[in-house]
Amino acid sequence: MRYIQVAVSVADEEKLKQELAVFEAIKDNYPKYLLTLDDVFVADHDGIRTLNIIDFLLERTNVNEESDIG
């Protein structure tokens, strides 16, 4: 299991906080991903990984690493 949140952009700090807040209520240890069209972003927010959605869809990022499997 993993959690995925999608946003067009999180370049705006308030939008980033809004999208990350969704994960804060989840208290388990399953992987959490924020997918966005942004090319520049902080890759990790306290364990929540941010990925470019195009890279994710084209499988250019490895979200199936053993450490990501709950």
Secondary structure, 3 states (H helix, E strand, C coil): CCEEEEECCCCCHHHHHHHHHHHHCCCCCCCEEEEECCCCCCCEECCEEEEEHHHHHCCCCCCCCHHHCC
